[in-house]
Amino acid sequence: MAAEIVNPRTESDTESDTDEPFDPAFALHRGGKMAIQATVPVRDKDDLSLAYTPGVAKVCTAIAENPELVHDYTWKSQVVAVVTDGTAVLGLGDIGPEASLPVMEGKAILFKQFGGVDAVPLALATTDTDEIIDTVVRLAPSFGGVNLEDISAPRCFEIERRLQERLDIPVFHDDQHGTAVVTLAALRNAARLTGRTLGDLRAVISGAGAAGVAIAKFLLAAGIGDVSVADRRGIVSPDRDDLTDVKRELAEITNRAGLSGSLEAALAGADVFIGVSGGTVPEPAIASMAPEAFVFAMANPNPEVHPDIAHQYASVVATGRSDYPNQINNVLAFPGIFAGALQVRASRITEGMKIAAANALADVVGDEVSADYVIPSPFDERVAPAVTAAVAEAARAEGVARR
């Protein structure tokens, strides 16, 4: 079976007995955005006897004797579970599992459209960490990978870590790592455009949630010169007594410059601003950054710094929006990452595989790099194949590939 992208729009979506204006978003979503489609025909009794009983029994027996055959004779190695509890959905917050389903369906069709990977939305009616973990573990035999989605911090960190420990399939929290991969790719090209390397840069991240923590760790793994992270109370530093365990760990590995105080103070002389928190950063703080700075204001729909203001002081500006150049969009990463991991039946997604994905994404831009083009479009057909191949190769090199 395979997920099929459908548009079940009906005449009732365009005609209404009420005076309410037509809304294309509701029209597109009526009936849902996806369906299941068979990949084999069932036209007669012979087909039926092969697709179901008695023929299916032979395949079941073979898999029971050799469980590895499940990858060859079912869709397991081609399908991902998209799992959420509905607690951190887009910018909407904790809206619950039912209300999260349109987003999870959307995620599933992006997997298919951009990576050729089938995906099944699973919205769980629990926010208990142990219950989420146990539920996913019990569902795991049906899937080749697990994409965690829109689960609030700090629970998301523990859920991902414990699932990775218990399962031998890729578990990937896209809100963390997809954002980090695309950010690194764009940053590499921005540095190259201005004649610098990652090691030359000092970055400041606004936001110490799932994305902010993951970006900070990923940039450090990739070799950035220094990175500091700010939450609502200022720079995450060891001298603070209000830190969670996640932030305390972050304080130990970031902020080599020993900064403390406010985000605005940290931006003075900084080379990079990365916003994943919402809110607004004052113009004077952006003006205080180093020459040829980069501003990646990724909050949606309202960036932390309006692009028109950022362009007055920065050499490269990126946002999370599609109506400005340099959109930092996770769809550039997660379809290819999972496609590459599934292709080689990887047991997990490593830091090396994520760095390979970022490098491949950056290389798609190549010699065309410019201030308005440091990251490719999601609709660039070169993206998914490049990321898929790089991730598969890295999995083999790191010893996590099983074919």
KETI-977374 format. One record per residue (C-alpha): z, y, x. Coordinates in steps of 0.1 Angstrom, whole numbers, plus 5000, padded with zeros to 4 digits. Example, Ala and Ser with C-alpha at 12.3 -4.5 7.8 and 13.67 -1.06 7.14 Angstrom:
// residues 2
507849555123;507149895137;
This chain:
// residues 403
500050005000;499450365011;500650704999;497850884982;497651264980;496851354944;496751664923;497651564888;496851904873;496151884836;494752114810;498252194798;498852364832;496252624825;496852684788;500252764773;501552844738;504053084754;503553434768;504753314803;502253384830;500353094847;502152984879;499952784902;502952634920;504252474889;500752364880;500252184913;503652014911;503251884876;503651504878;504551514915;502351554945;501851194956;501350834944;501050474957;497550324962;496649964970;494749895002;493449554990;491649474957;493149274929;489949214908;490448854897;492748544898;491648464934;492648814946;495848784927;496748454942;496348594977;498048934971;500848774952;501948424945;501248164959;499448324989;502248564996;504648285002;502848175033;503248525048;506948535038;507548205055;505848315087;507848635088;511148445082;510248225112;509148515133;510548845121;508249045144;505348945123;506549195096;504849465116;501449285114;501549165078;503349455059;503149835060;506549855078;505149985111;503150255093;505650405070;508550645074;511550715052;512051085046;515751105039;517851395026;521051475007;519751804995;522452015013;520252245034;516852275017;514652535032;516352865027;517752754993;520852585007;522752304989;520652244958;521251874954;519051564957;516851604926;515951964934;515151864970;512451614958;509551864957;510251944994;510551585003;507251494985;505651785004;506951645037;505551305029;502051435022;502151635054;502951315073;499851155057;497551455059;498251555095;499351225111;497850945090;501450825085;502650695051;506050835041;508450775012;510851055000;514450934995;516951184981;520451034982;523151114957;525851144983;526951395009;529451165025;528451105062;529450735062;527750665029;524450825041;524550625073;525350295056;522650355029;519950435055;520950125076;520549905045;517150055037;515850035073;514249695071;511549845049;510550125073;509150185108;511050505112;513450755096;512851125093;516151305084;515451625065;517451915052;520951775059;523452045066;525152105100;527351985116;527051655097;523451625106;524251575143;526651285137;524351125111;521451125135;523451005165;525150715146;521850605130;520250605164;523050385177;522750135148;518950115143;516149995166;513550225150;512950595156;515450825139;514451195141;516051495124;513051725121;514952045114;516352005149;513651845171;510451945153;511352305156;512452265192;509152095202;506952365187;509152645201;508852495236;505152465234;504752825223;507152945250;505352755277;502052925268;503753265265;505253225300;501853115314;500153415298;502553655316;502453475349;505853315347;507452975343;510252855321;512652875350;512053255352;513253315317;516653395301;516653325264;519053425236;519153215204;520453355171;521853065151;524052775161;523052535133;520752235136;517752415149;519552655173;521552375189;518552145193;516352425207;519052525233;519452165245;515752105246;514952425265;517552325291;516051975294;512652145299;513952365327;514552715313;516352955335;519253025311;519953015274;522753165253;523453085217;525053325192;526553245158;528053485133;530953555156;528953625187;527953435218;529153065219;531253065250;534152855263;536653145259;536453115221;539152925202;537152885169;534452645181;533552315164;533052015186;529252065185;529652435196;532252345222;529752105238;527052365236;529352625253;529752385282;526052345289;524652695280;525253055290;525153025328;525253405330;528753385315;528053635286;530453695258;530553935228;527754005204;524153885201;523054245206;524854265239;523353945251;519854065243;520054345269;517654245297;516853905281;513353765283;513253565251;514753605216;514653305193;515753355158;516653055136;519453215115;518253475091;519853805091;518454115108;518554205145;518654585150;515654745166;517754895195;518754535206;515054435208;514254755226;516854665252;515154335262;513354295295;509754405299;507154165286;509753995264;508953735238;510253755203;510253435182;511753545149;511453235128;513553285097;511653245064;510553435044;512053735062;512053715100;515053845119;512854115134;509854245115;506654165135;505554535135;508854635152;508854335176;505254425188;506554765199;508654605226;507454245231;504354105247;504253795225;505653765189;505953455169;507353385134;507753105109;505253255085;501553165080;500453525074;501153635110;499753495143;501653235163;503353045134;506152815146;505552535122;507052185124;503952025110;502452075144;504951825158;506451565135;503251395122;501951325157;505351235171;505950965145;502250855147;502650805185;506050635181;504850395154;501650315173;503550155201;506550045179;508950255198;512650175194;513550545195;512250895202;513351005237;513651355252;510651265274;508551185243;509451515228;508651705260;505351515261;504651635226;505451995234;503151985265;500351825246;500652095219;500652365245;497552215262;495552235229;495552615234;494252575269;492352865284;492053035250;495753155253;496353515243;499153725229;498153625194;497353265203;500153075221;500352795196;497552625177;497052625139;498252325119;494652285108;493352245143;492051885143;492851845180;496651875174;497651535159;495551315182;496751505213;500451475203;500051115192;498451005224;501051195246;504051055227;502650695228;502050725266;505550865272;507150585251;505450335274;506450515305;510050535294;510350165284;510950215247;507450085235;507249735222;503549695222;
